[in-house]
């Protein structure tokens, strides 16, 4: 049993971007391009690495979506959230998402949302446990999967 657990978040830099790439490749069912990782370096507080007692074990990468017509609300989209399986259950994913929710409030953003693969029941249940609501089913959302995977949209409205 681990005692004296320290969970810390850190910024993405050119020196640790490979850690994000590695965590994503181990945990997520799809891959991301070099340009996606390069873009991850310029989103500021919307991308973080999580450390468990100084060991990198998780990451989140989001984007700010501002509609061009400004009729719809600006939202934050959770592009990736990944925690290595041995470190799940320690509150690491929650700390990453809470950080993004705090950033949303600072930016006056009223909604944070993501897509979750329909077969990832653990993630679906977890997001709902932390207050996200399951929405529409998007058929064929994960086009790089064979066969293409469907996803649910999960969203959390903020005050």
N, C-alpha and C positions, 0 to 999 in steps of 0.2 A: 504494500500500500504506500502510495506517495504522500508524503506530508510536506508542509511548507511549499505549496504549489504557488508559483509565480507565473501569471499570464500577462504578457505585455504585447502591445501593438507597436509596429514600426512602419515608417515610410518605405515605399519602394524607391530604389536607387539603381543606377547602372551596375553597382557592385552586387546587388542581391536579386536582380530581376530573374536570374537563373533559378532561384529558389521558388519563385512563383510558378515558373514554367514546370519545374519538377513536381511540385505539389499538385498542380492541375493535371499533369500527365498521369500521375498515380491514381488520383481520385475521380476525375471526371470522364464521362464516356465519349467525349469529343475533343478534338485538338484545336489549337488556335495558331494563327499565322505569326510570323516574326513581326509584322507591322502592328498586330494587336498588342504584342508585348511591348513594342516601342511606344505605342500610344498609352500604355499603362503607366508610363513614367511621367506623363503630363496631366494626369487627372487629380493630382494632389491628394486631398483627404478621402477621395473616393476609391482609393486602393490602399490596402494595408496588408502586411504580413503579421501573423500571430506567432508568438513564441511561448513555449511551455518550458519553464525553467531554462531559458536561453536557447532552446532547441526550436528551430522553425518547423511548425507543424500545421499551419493553416494560412489561408489567404482569402481576401475578398477583393473583387474588382467591379466597380460600378461605372455607370455613365449618367450624366445629366441630360435629360431629354427635354429640350425646349421646342414646343411645336412652332413651326414657321408662321402660322396664322395668329398665334397668341390668343386664340379663342379657347383652347384647351389649357389645362394646368400643366406647368412644368413638373416632371416626375424624375425620380431616380430609379434607374433600372439596375438590379443586381445581375451582372453578366455572369460572374462566377463566385461561388462560395465553396470552399473546399477545406476540410479538416481531415488529416490522416486518421484512419480508422482506430488505431490504438489510443488516440487522444480525444476521441469523442466522449461526451458525457462529463467533461470538465468545465463546460461553460465557454469554450473557446469560440464556437460558432455564434453563440449568443453575444459575446463581447464584440465580435466583428460586426454583427448586424446592429447592435446597439450604437456602435460608433457611427454607422451610416445613418441611423435614425436621428442621432444628434446633429449630424451634418445637415440632414434634410431640414430640421427645424431651424438651424442657423441660416439656411438659404431660403426659408419660407416656402419650402416644397411640401405639398400636402399629400403626396402618395409615393410609396416605394413599392416596387413590384419585381417579380421574377418569373421565369418559366421553370417548371420542374417536370422531369420525365415521368410519365404516368406509372412506370414500373418501379419508381423509386419511392416506395411507400414510407420508408423511414423519413426521407426528406419532406414528403407531403405532410406527414403527421407532425414533424418537428416545426415546420413553418406555421401550421395551424395552431400548435401549442403556444407559439410566441406571438400569436395575434394576427397572423395573415389569414385572409379569407380566400378559399379556393374559388376560382372563377371559371372562365370558359376553357374548353378543350381546344387546343390547336393541333389539328391533324397534320402529321408529317413535319412538325416543327424542326426536329433534329434530322436534317437532310443528309448529314455525313454518316449517320448510322445506317446499318444494313440489317433489316429493312429500316426505312425512315421511322424515327420514333416520334410518338405523340407527346404533347406536354400540356400540363395545366398552367394557367396563369394564376399566380398567387399575389395578392396585393394587401398592403396595409395602409389604411387611411390615417393621416396624422391630424391632430388638432391644430 
